[in-house]
Amino acid sequence: MFERLQAVQERYEELNDLLSDPEVVNDPKKLRDYSKEQADLEKTVKVFKEYKDVEEQLADSKTMLDDELDGEMREMVKGEIEELSSRKEELEEELKVHLIPKDPNDDKNVIFEVRGAAGGDEANLFAGDLYRMYSRYAETKGWKIEVIESSPADMGGFKEIIFMVQGDDVYSHMKYENGAHRVQRVPETESGGRIHTSTATVAVLPEAEEVEVEVHEKDIRVDTFASSGPGGQSVNTTMSAVRLTHEPTGIVVSCQDEKSQIKNRDKAMKVLRARLYDKYQQEAEDEYAEHRKQAVGSGDRSERIRTYNYPQSRVTDHRIGLTLQKLEQIIQGDLDQVIEPLVMEEQAKLLQQAESS
């Protein structure tokens, strides 16, 4: 482990030199790539330096203990050794986590697709609640949200809403939202006060760059049409809405959120690339079914991952058996209470895999 950490530190120092090289400074691509690589290594190097400092202090304290010390000084040095030993163990565990292979998508922006599923109007209302939950969570993180396409439902909420979340390490947090979300509550329209169970599905797609997914213009059929609002009424007399069909895969993407046809086409292309990237990634991961089964953040999107029970103010994440009596806080965007335990669980599983291999 320490050989790998030493190599990481050496690479970090090499990147420091490269980033001051005029040839790199004048090359935007190299400058961006090296800056990103350095930022990715920075936390690991910082922890490793602290580990080496603690190790050095521990060695000095043990040497002092071997000297002839009076009783009070001896007890003080023993206390320092105990504290430093404890900190050393903590840092060792932290360094193990830093050496877990990083998901290559973790620092990407994401495209969310939230849809009302089983439960009719109540499912659509719940899809709207999930969209607001993610929007508020994004605000707390300083991320930007941009709606790409939405189909508002007549009774409120959304039949479907597609939006992009942009910021630092978005996918690393949001990938755990992939799956079916279930709500249990009494609908406002229910006079008898009976609890209904409804579901909404969430797909979280990492944004794909052009270099990662090659999309040929000849493979895309482009249709334009007038934008429409809830109930199907026309809201725009110009043909600004765009529908893209990727003929080799049959993937269809529509966008009518912008008044400009060009902007709608650009947004639709982002979604198309993300869906193609996701499709190819899922196909590749199917070859590693056992790994996918063990990883917390992946799996079948039809799988029920979380239940929001309003009468009991309870949120349960079924993947790790986590139950919190904090529904109001979570639905208002305090998602870290659910996401952080998922991150820790996946890290623990990956560490176990690494140690047993």
N, C-alpha and C positions, 0 to 999 in steps of 0.2 A: 504493500500500500504506500509506503513512504517513498519508494522509488518513483511511483506514479506521481505522487505529490511534488516531488523534487522536479520532475519533468514539467509539470504544470507551471511551477514557479519560474523555471528557466524560460519556458515559452512566453510567459507573461512579461518577463524582462526583455526578451527579444522583441516583443510587440511594442514595448515602450520605445525602443531604438528605432523600429520601423516607422512608427508614427511621427517621428521627428525627421525622417528622411525626406528631403525635398521631392524625390521621385514619387513617393507615396502621397505626400501632401497634394501634389498636383494631379493625382489620379483619383477622381471621386469614387470609383468602384473599390479600388484597393483601400482607400481611406475608410470607406464605410464598412467593408468586410473586416478589416483589422480592428477597427474601433469596436465593432460588435463582438468580435472574438475576445478582445481584451476585457470588455465589460462582463462577458460570460465567465471569465476566469477570475475576476477581481475578488469575489466573495471567498472563493476557495483559497486563494493566495493569502488573503487577510487572516483567515482562520488558521492556516498552516503556519504563518508567521507568529501568531499568538501561541500556537501549540509549542513551537520551538523556544519561544521566550519562557513559557511556563516550565518546559523541560529543563532549561538552563538554570532557572531560579531554583527548581527542585533539587538539581545536582548540587548547587551552592549551599542550600540549606542542609542537605545531608552531610556535606563536608563539614559544615559548622558544628553539626551534632556530634561528629567524631572528635571535635576539639574538646578541651576541658572547659566546660561552661558551668556557671553556678546554677542553682536550682531554678530560679525565676527565669533566667535567660534560656535555659534548656527547655522549659515548658513552653516558652514563647516560640522557639524554633520548631518544637514538635507540632504546635498548633498551625504554624505556617506550612509545614510539610503535609499535614492533613488536608488543609485547604487547597494547596497546589496539586496534590494527588487527585483530589476530587475534581478539580477543574480540568486536569489533564484527561481524565476519563471522559468527561463531558465533551471535550474538544475532539477526542478520538472518535466518538460516536457521530459528532457533527461532520467530521471529515469523511467518514464512511458514506454518509448521505450525499456529500458533495461529489463523491466519485461514482455514484450511480449514473449509468448512461442516461443522458438527457433526452427526453422526447424531442425530436427535431422540430416539432410543431409548437412547442411550448411558448415561444416568444411571438407567435403570429397573432394577427387580428383574427376575429371569427365572424362567421355569418350564422345567425340564429334563424331557425325556421320553427315557429310555434304554431300549432294547429289544434283547434278544438276537435276532440275525437268522440268517444262515447258519452252521450248525455245531452245531446241537442243544445238548446239555448244555454243551459248551465255550463256545458263544456266550453262554449264560446266565451262566456263571461270569465271562466277560469283562465282561458288562454290570455285574455286581457289582463287578468291579475298577475299572471306570470311575466308578461311583457313589462308591466309596471315594476315588478319586483327586480327584474334584471336591469331596468333603466336606473332605478334608485341605487342598486349595488354598483353599477358602472359609475354613477356620479361620485360615490364615496371613494372610488379608486382613481378618479380623475380621468376616466376613459370617455371617449366620445361615441355616441350612438347615432346611427343614420338609418332611417327607415328606407328600405328598398322597394317593398311591395306589401300592401295590406288589403285584406278583404273584411271590412267591418261587418259585424252581424247586426241584424235588424233590432234585436233586443239588447244590444250592447256587447262589448268585447270584440273578439275577432274569430272569424272562421279560420283565417290564416294571417300571420304577419311575419314578414322576413325583414331582418334588420342586421346591420353590421355594427360590431363593437370594435373600436380601434384604441390602442394604447399599449402600455408595456406589459408583456407576459400575459396577455388576455387568455389565450388558449390554455395555459397551465392551470388557470383557475376554473375556467368555464367548461372544460371538457367533461367534467363530472356531471353536467346537467343533461347529458345525452340520454334520452329514454322516455318512458311514459310516466307522467305525473298524475296522481289521483287525488281528487278532492272529495271530502265528505262533509256536507253541510245542508242546512235547510234553505232551499231557494227562496228568494223574495216573493216569487209568484206562487209559492206553495202555501195554501190557506190552512191545510191540515197540520203543518209543522213537522212533516216527515223528513227524515234525513235522506238526501239523494247522494249517490256516488257517481261521479263523472270523471272523465280523464281528458288530458291534453297531452300531445306528444311534442317533444323538443328534440330537434336535431342541431348539433353544434358542429359546424364545418370550419376547419382552418382555412383562412384565405390563401389561395394558391397564386404564386407569381407566374408570369407568362413562361418563364424558363422551366418551371416545374411541370406545367401541363401545356402541351402543344395542341392548340385548337386551330384547325385549318378552316379558312373561310368557306371553302367548297363543301365542307361537311355541315354548314349551318344554314338552315332556312330561316329567313327573317320575314315576319309578318308585322304590319303596323295596323293600329286600330285606334278609335277614339276612346279616351279614358272614360271610365264609368264610376259612379259612386255607389253607396249602399242601395240595394234594391235594383241595381242595374241601370239607373237613370244616367244619361250622358252628362258629364261635367265639363267636357272639353270638345269643342267642335273640330279641332285639328287632330290629325292622325299622329299624336305624340306617343301613344302607348306602343310598346314593342314586345313581341313574342319571339323568342329564339328557340329553334328546335335543332338539337344535335342529332342528326339523322343516324350516325353509326350506333348510338346508344339509346336513342329515343327520349333523351332527357329534354324536358320543355321548361323554359323559364320565361316568365312575363314580368314586365315592370311598367308601371304607369304613374309612379309617385311624382315624377318631375314633369314640368310643362314642356321641356325640351326633349325631342326624340333622341338626340345625340346623348344627352345625359341618361335617359332611360336605357339606351342601348349599352352604355358603359357600365351601368349598375347591373344590368342583366348578365353581361359578360363576366362580371366578378362572381356572380352566383353560379353561373354555368361552370366556370373554371373550378370553383370550390366543390361543386357536386361531382365533377369528373375526377378531381383529385381524391375526393372521399371514396368514390367508387373504386378507383384503382388501388387505393390504400386498403380498403376493406378486402378486396380480392387477394392482395398480397398477404394480409394478416390472416386470412382463412387458412393459409398454409401453416400457421403457428397457432392452431386452435387452443392448445393447452395454455400457451402464454396469455391469450386473450381471455381465457376463462379465469385466470388468476389475477389479471390486472383489474383494478377497481374501475378505472376510467373508460373501459371499453366494453363492448358486448352488444347484444341485440337491442335495437332501438324500440322494439315492441315490449321489452322487459319493463315491468313496473319498478321504478327505482325509488319513488318517494310518495308518501301519503301525507296530505294536509287535512287534519281532522279539526274542524272549527268548533264543534260543541265541546271538545275536550282541550282546545287550544294546543293541540299536539302535532308535531311534525316528526315523522319516522322515515329514516333512510334505510331501506330494506337491505341494501348491499352490505352494510356493516352493523346492522342491528342497533343503530343510533336512534334514540327517542328523546326529543326535547319538548318541554312544555312552554315553548316560546313562539307559538305560531305568529302572533301579531308582529313581533320584532322581525322575524324571518321574512314574512310576506311584505314587510315594509322595506326590505332590502338588506337586512343584516345577515347576509348569506355566509359570511366567514364562519359562523357558528356551526354550519353544516360542512362547508368545504374543507376547513382545516383538518378535521378528523379524517376525511376521505384522503387528503394528501398524505397524512401520517400513516394511514393504513396501507396505502399503495407503496410508500417508501419502505415500510417494514417488510412487505412481501418481496419487493425487489431486492432488498438487502439479504433476505433469507435465500432467495434464488442465487444471488451472487456468491454467498458464502458456501452454498452447497454444490456449486458448479466447479 
